[in-house]
């Protein structure tokens, strides 16, 4: 067992915990998650809406409550 194997062995519980608490992924629902415009493929109507929604979600996650 080399140093890389030992490091992987030490990191495995942390990685498992991080996977367990990760945020759920968004599911396509037929409308843009940002502006509610109809979408046939994907989650957003364009890249600007994706960026705006991600910024909003990040800001909400930073709130202390």
Backbone bond lengths (Angstrom), bond angles and torsions (degrees), N, CA, C in turn:
res aa  C-N    CA-C-N  psi(-1)  N-CA   C-N-CA  omega(-1)  CA-C   N-CA-C  phi
1 X - - - 1.451 - - 1.532 107.80 -
2 X 1.315 116.24 123.62 1.455 119.61 -179.71 1.533 110.51 -97.43
3 X 1.307 115.92 -178.52 1.462 121.81 -176.17 1.526 112.11 -61.42
4 X 1.298 117.89 -37.40 1.474 121.27 179.65 1.523 110.20 -64.01
5 X 1.312 117.51 -44.19 1.464 121.02 178.08 1.527 111.30 -61.72
6 X 1.332 116.65 -40.88 1.467 119.92 179.41 1.525 110.88 -66.07
7 X 1.324 116.30 -39.49 1.467 119.60 178.49 1.527 110.79 -65.96
8 X 1.308 117.60 -41.72 1.461 120.97 177.14 1.525 111.14 -62.05
9 X 1.306 116.15 -39.35 1.454 120.99 178.63 1.528 110.78 -64.47
10 X 1.333 117.20 -38.65 1.466 120.91 178.12 1.521 111.19 -70.58
11 X 1.332 117.19 -35.61 1.466 121.11 -175.94 1.522 113.75 -80.62
12 X 1.298 118.22 -20.29 1.462 121.47 -174.11 1.528 113.66 -56.40
13 X 1.344 120.69 -46.14 1.474 118.97 178.66 1.536 112.66 -62.63
14 X 1.318 117.04 -38.30 1.456 120.51 178.15 1.526 110.89 -64.44
15 X 1.319 116.87 -45.17 1.456 120.73 178.92 1.526 111.10 -62.66
16 X 1.307 117.53 -40.88 1.464 121.25 178.79 1.528 110.42 -62.81
17 X 1.326 117.13 -41.13 1.461 120.74 178.20 1.527 111.12 -66.16
18 X 1.316 117.20 -41.01 1.455 120.33 178.78 1.526 111.41 -64.46
19 X 1.298 117.16 -38.74 1.466 120.57 177.58 1.525 109.97 -65.93
20 X 1.317 116.96 -39.36 1.460 120.95 -177.75 1.526 112.21 -65.74
21 X 1.335 117.79 -31.67 1.467 119.94 -177.07 1.526 113.46 -103.07
22 X 1.330 116.54 8.40 1.458 118.46 -178.70 1.517 110.96 -63.34
23 X 1.314 115.53 155.69 1.449 121.40 179.13 1.526 109.42 -69.23
24 X 1.313 116.33 143.82 1.462 117.77 176.75 1.534 110.29 -66.00
25 X 1.303 115.73 149.15 1.454 119.86 178.69 1.519 109.93 -80.81
26 X 1.309 116.43 152.37 1.459 121.43 178.13 1.521 109.91 -75.50
27 X 1.297 115.78 145.92 1.457 122.36 179.56 1.519 108.46 -111.40
28 X 1.322 117.01 134.66 1.459 120.95 178.71 1.526 109.35 -57.35
29 X 1.332 115.88 132.27 1.467 120.12 -177.31 1.523 112.90 -126.81
30 X 1.325 117.09 4.44 1.457 120.03 177.51 1.509 114.41 90.40
31 X 1.337 116.49 -2.00 1.459 119.99 175.85 1.518 109.00 -141.17
32 X 1.307 115.19 153.64 1.469 121.98 -178.75 1.527 109.56 -63.63
33 X 1.310 117.07 134.25 1.458 121.25 178.88 1.521 112.34 -69.03
34 X 1.319 117.57 -16.15 1.452 120.24 -178.85 1.524 112.16 -97.74
35 X 1.325 117.16 -52.73 1.471 119.74 -172.29 1.521 113.99 -114.11
36 X 1.331 117.61 0.68 1.459 123.20 178.51 1.529 114.37 68.87
37 X 1.323 118.76 11.06 1.467 121.44 176.72 1.528 109.04 -66.91
38 X 1.333 117.75 147.59 1.463 119.77 178.19 1.535 111.68 -60.16
39 X 1.329 115.83 137.25 1.459 122.46 -179.96 1.524 107.61 -134.20
40 X 1.314 117.19 128.86 1.461 119.48 178.92 1.519 112.37 -92.62
41 X 1.333 116.93 -31.29 1.462 121.43 179.32 1.517 108.41 -132.48
42 X 1.301 117.09 130.08 1.453 121.50 176.30 1.511 113.33 93.88
43 X 1.336 114.93 -165.21 1.458 122.00 -174.68 1.520 113.71 -110.25
44 X 1.331 116.47 -21.24 1.461 121.91 -175.51 1.517 110.03 -130.79
45 X 1.340 115.51 155.49 1.462 119.01 179.96 1.528 111.54 -78.08
46 X 1.345 117.58 -26.68 1.460 120.96 175.98 1.529 109.93 -160.31
47 X 1.316 115.10 176.46 1.466 120.20 -175.94 1.521 112.23 -66.14
48 X 1.332 117.61 -33.92 1.459 120.34 179.81 1.531 111.12 -62.94
49 X 1.332 116.42 -41.95 1.462 119.85 178.13 1.526 110.65 -65.21
50 X 1.331 117.21 -38.04 1.460 120.14 178.14 1.518 110.52 -61.36
51 X 1.317 116.59 -46.92 1.468 121.04 -179.23 1.523 110.39 -63.57
52 X 1.328 117.50 -44.81 1.464 120.77 179.81 1.530 111.12 -60.62
53 X 1.320 116.91 -44.21 1.466 120.41 -179.07 1.524 111.06 -66.32
54 X 1.316 117.30 -41.84 1.465 120.22 178.91 1.523 111.17 -63.84
55 X 1.333 117.63 -38.90 1.465 120.84 177.22 1.527 110.60 -64.41
56 X 1.327 116.14 -42.81 1.456 120.63 179.49 1.527 110.94 -63.18
57 X 1.321 116.85 -44.16 1.460 120.51 179.70 1.525 110.97 -65.16
58 X 1.322 117.45 -38.25 1.457 121.22 177.69 1.533 109.73 -63.22
59 X 1.348 116.61 -45.21 1.455 120.42 -179.98 1.529 110.83 -62.10
60 X 1.318 117.31 -41.22 1.460 120.34 178.23 1.529 111.41 -64.16
61 X 1.303 117.07 -37.44 1.466 121.08 -179.89 1.531 111.77 -69.06
62 X 1.322 118.25 -23.18 1.459 121.67 -178.73 1.508 113.20 -81.07
63 X 1.338 117.08 -13.97 1.467 120.20 179.96 1.524 109.90 -63.37
64 X 1.318 117.10 141.00 1.455 120.07 -178.01 1.527 113.83 -72.97
65 X 1.284 119.26 -14.82 1.471 120.72 -178.79 1.433 110.01 -110.66
